[in-house]
Amino acid sequence: MTDDTADVYEDKFLDAANDGRGSFRPTLILIGTRLGIDRITPVYWDAVKTTLQLPQSVGIAGGRPSASHYFVGVQGSHLFYLDPHQTRPALPQRNIDDPYTDEEIETYHTRRLRRIHIRDMDPSMLIGFIIKDREDWAHWKSGVSAQEKPIVHVLSESNTAVFKGREGAIDEIPISGRGRKIVQPAPKSELCYTAFSSRMNHEHIQPKGHQQVKKKGKISNHPMTH
């Protein structure tokens, strides 16, 4: 399971997938993420739909406000889901000579499949993948990286990750009107000056070489004379 980011570190994953004898064991990846404020930001719609269609996907645990759903498929802009509160006992694996009964087979299917438009989904979700072997891992990495606005990021090493902010995060802020105003960051020197000026105003700190003179209930600054 990842931390509070949607980053998957290859070195950590391969270490967890190692069975101790040099062989790859099937490993489950669970990624908790939030893709908007009240709803999923439209720039991530395609990535969510593509993620559910990856062969390694085991679904998405999420829902809508005040309701939990388990999303298992997608068609167009609608996601199909099951009710995670209705569970069934797991069936033991059997050989071909000991077939399952009709009642047991029916537990693998549902007669009630519901759907929801992606715009109505809650932006918080838990995305799951099962990686069976190294070839599956390489295929999964290629699939999540090929998305235009990826919701999962694969990094080679955990100790080299540096937070840089998500590129293009301004797309997540809805701006009314026909235009969009982009504010360029101020140079470091201006930022330092602004912070110092704010502190001076807040704490009434005066520059060196000034004294405070009180006149009629007001404080004014005058250079000190010698």
C-alpha positions as CSV (number, residue, x, y, z in Angstrom):
1,M,0.0,0.0,0.0
2,T,1.3,3.4,-0.9
3,D,1.6,6.4,1.5
4,D,-0.5,9.5,1.3
5,T,0.7,10.1,-2.3
6,A,-0.1,8.3,-5.6
7,D,3.6,7.4,-6.0
8,V,4.7,3.8,-6.4
9,Y,8.4,3.1,-5.9
10,E,9.9,0.3,-8.0
11,D,12.6,-0.6,-5.5
12,K,10.1,-1.0,-2.7
13,F,7.6,-2.9,-4.8
14,L,10.2,-5.4,-6.1
15,D,11.4,-5.9,-2.6
16,A,7.9,-6.7,-1.4
17,A,7.3,-9.0,-4.4
18,N,10.4,-11.0,-3.7
19,D,9.5,-14.3,-2.0
20,G,13.0,-14.6,-0.5
21,R,14.1,-17.2,-2.9
22,G,14.6,-14.9,-5.9
23,S,11.1,-15.6,-7.4
24,F,8.3,-13.1,-8.0
25,R,5.2,-13.6,-6.0
26,P,1.8,-12.0,-7.0
27,T,1.6,-8.7,-5.2
28,L,-1.4,-6.4,-4.5
29,I,-0.9,-2.6,-4.9
30,L,-3.4,-0.3,-3.1
31,I,-3.2,3.4,-3.9
32,G,-5.2,5.9,-1.9
33,T,-5.7,9.2,-3.7
34,R,-8.0,12.2,-4.1
35,L,-8.7,13.7,-7.5
36,G,-10.6,16.9,-6.8
37,I,-12.4,18.9,-4.1
38,D,-16.1,18.0,-4.2
39,R,-16.0,15.9,-7.5
40,I,-13.4,14.3,-9.7
41,T,-11.7,17.1,-11.7
42,P,-12.7,16.5,-15.4
43,V,-9.0,16.4,-16.5
44,Y,-8.7,13.0,-14.7
45,W,-11.9,11.4,-16.1
46,D,-10.1,9.6,-18.9
47,A,-7.3,8.3,-16.5
48,V,-9.9,6.9,-14.1
49,K,-11.7,5.1,-16.9
50,T,-8.5,3.8,-18.4
51,T,-7.3,2.6,-15.0
52,L,-10.3,0.4,-14.6
53,Q,-9.7,-1.2,-18.0
54,L,-6.1,-2.2,-17.3
55,P,-5.7,-6.0,-17.1
56,Q,-4.1,-5.7,-13.7
57,S,-7.0,-3.7,-12.2
58,V,-9.0,-5.3,-9.3
59,G,-11.4,-2.3,-9.1
60,I,-11.8,0.9,-7.2
61,A,-13.2,1.4,-3.7
62,G,-15.0,4.7,-3.5
63,G,-18.5,5.9,-4.0
64,R,-20.5,9.1,-3.8
65,P,-21.1,11.3,-0.8
66,S,-22.6,9.2,2.1
67,A,-22.5,6.0,0.0
68,S,-19.7,3.4,-0.6
69,H,-19.3,1.6,-3.9
70,Y,-17.0,-1.0,-5.4
71,F,-16.3,0.0,-9.0
72,V,-15.6,-2.9,-11.3
73,G,-16.1,-1.7,-14.9
74,V,-16.7,1.2,-17.2
75,Q,-18.7,2.0,-20.3
76,G,-18.5,5.4,-21.8
77,S,-18.7,7.9,-18.9
78,H,-20.5,5.5,-16.6
79,L,-18.8,3.3,-14.0
80,F,-20.5,0.0,-12.9
81,Y,-20.3,-0.9,-9.3
82,L,-21.3,-3.5,-6.7
83,D,-22.4,-2.9,-3.1
84,P,-19.3,-3.6,-0.9
85,H,-21.6,-4.2,2.1
86,Q,-23.0,-7.4,0.6
87,T,-20.3,-10.1,0.7
88,R,-20.2,-13.8,0.2
89,P,-18.1,-16.6,1.6
90,A,-15.0,-17.4,-0.4
91,L,-15.1,-20.8,-2.1
92,P,-12.2,-23.2,-1.9
93,Q,-10.3,-24.1,-5.1
94,R,-11.3,-27.4,-6.4
95,N,-10.1,-29.9,-9.0
96,I,-12.0,-30.6,-12.2
97,D,-13.2,-33.9,-10.7
98,D,-15.0,-32.0,-7.9
99,P,-17.2,-29.4,-9.7
100,Y,-18.9,-26.5,-8.0
101,T,-22.7,-26.7,-7.4
102,D,-25.1,-24.4,-9.3
103,E,-25.7,-22.4,-6.1
104,E,-22.0,-21.9,-5.6
105,I,-21.5,-20.8,-9.2
106,E,-24.3,-18.2,-8.8
107,T,-22.3,-16.5,-6.1
108,Y,-19.8,-15.4,-8.7
109,H,-22.4,-13.3,-10.5
110,T,-24.9,-10.6,-9.7
111,R,-28.4,-9.9,-11.1
112,R,-28.2,-6.3,-10.0
113,L,-25.4,-4.2,-11.6
114,R,-25.7,-0.5,-11.0
115,R,-23.9,2.4,-12.6
116,I,-23.0,6.0,-11.8
117,H,-21.7,8.9,-14.0
118,I,-18.1,9.7,-13.3
119,R,-19.0,13.3,-12.5
120,D,-21.1,12.1,-9.5
121,M,-18.2,10.1,-8.0
122,D,-16.5,11.2,-4.8
123,P,-13.0,12.3,-5.5
124,S,-11.5,10.1,-2.7
125,M,-10.8,6.5,-3.7
126,L,-8.7,3.5,-3.2
127,I,-7.3,2.0,-6.5
128,G,-6.2,-1.6,-6.6
129,F,-4.0,-3.6,-8.9
130,I,-2.7,-7.2,-8.8
131,I,0.7,-7.8,-10.3
132,K,1.4,-11.5,-11.1
133,D,4.9,-11.5,-12.4
134,R,7.7,-9.3,-13.8
135,E,6.2,-9.1,-17.2
136,D,2.9,-8.0,-15.7
137,W,4.8,-5.3,-13.8
138,A,6.4,-4.0,-16.9
139,H,3.1,-4.0,-18.7
140,W,1.4,-2.2,-15.8
141,K,4.1,0.5,-15.6
142,S,3.7,1.2,-19.3
143,G,-0.1,1.4,-19.0
144,V,-0.3,3.9,-16.1
145,S,2.5,6.1,-17.6
146,A,0.9,6.4,-21.0
147,Q,-2.1,8.3,-19.6
148,E,-2.2,12.0,-20.6
149,K,-3.0,13.0,-17.0
150,P,-1.7,10.1,-14.9
151,I,-3.2,9.4,-11.5
152,V,-0.5,7.0,-10.6
153,H,3.2,7.8,-10.8
154,V,6.0,5.1,-10.8
155,L,9.4,6.2,-9.5
156,S,12.5,4.1,-9.7
157,E,13.8,4.7,-6.1
158,S,12.1,5.9,-3.0
159,N,15.2,7.8,-1.6
160,T,15.5,10.0,-4.7
161,A,11.9,11.3,-4.7
162,V,11.7,15.1,-4.5
163,F,8.4,16.9,-4.1
164,K,8.0,19.3,-7.1
165,G,4.2,19.6,-7.1
166,R,1.9,18.2,-9.7
167,E,2.6,19.6,-13.1
168,G,-0.5,21.4,-14.5
169,A,-2.3,21.4,-11.1
170,I,-3.9,24.7,-12.1
171,D,-6.4,22.6,-14.2
172,E,-7.9,21.4,-10.9
173,I,-9.1,25.0,-10.1
174,P,-12.4,25.9,-11.8
175,I,-12.1,29.5,-13.1
176,S,-15.2,31.3,-14.3
177,G,-15.2,33.6,-17.3
178,R,-13.7,33.4,-20.7
179,G,-10.0,33.9,-19.7
180,R,-7.7,32.4,-17.2
181,K,-5.3,34.4,-15.1
182,I,-2.0,32.7,-14.3
183,V,0.1,34.3,-11.6
184,Q,3.8,33.9,-12.0
185,P,5.8,33.1,-8.8
186,A,7.8,36.0,-7.4
187,P,11.6,35.8,-7.3
188,K,13.1,34.5,-4.1
189,S,14.3,38.0,-3.2
190,E,10.8,39.4,-3.5
191,L,9.4,36.6,-1.4
192,C,11.9,37.2,1.4
193,Y,11.2,41.0,1.3
194,T,7.5,40.4,1.4
195,A,7.8,38.0,4.4
196,F,10.0,40.5,6.2
197,S,7.7,43.4,5.5
198,S,4.7,41.4,6.8
199,R,6.5,40.5,10.0
200,M,7.5,44.2,10.5
201,N,3.9,45.3,10.1
202,H,2.5,42.6,12.3
203,E,5.0,42.9,15.2
204,H,5.6,46.7,14.8
205,I,9.4,46.1,14.2
206,Q,11.1,49.2,12.9
207,P,14.2,49.3,10.8
208,K,17.5,50.1,12.6
209,G,18.1,53.8,12.9
210,H,14.5,54.8,13.5
211,Q,12.6,55.8,16.6
212,Q,8.9,56.0,17.4
213,V,7.4,59.4,18.2
214,K,3.9,59.5,19.7
215,K,1.7,62.4,18.6
216,K,-2.0,62.6,19.5
217,G,-2.4,58.9,20.0
218,K,-0.6,58.0,16.8
219,I,2.9,56.5,16.4
220,S,5.0,57.9,13.6
221,N,8.5,57.0,12.5
222,H,11.4,59.5,12.3
223,P,15.1,58.9,11.6
224,M,17.1,59.2,14.8
225,T,19.3,62.3,14.9
226,H,22.7,62.3,16.7
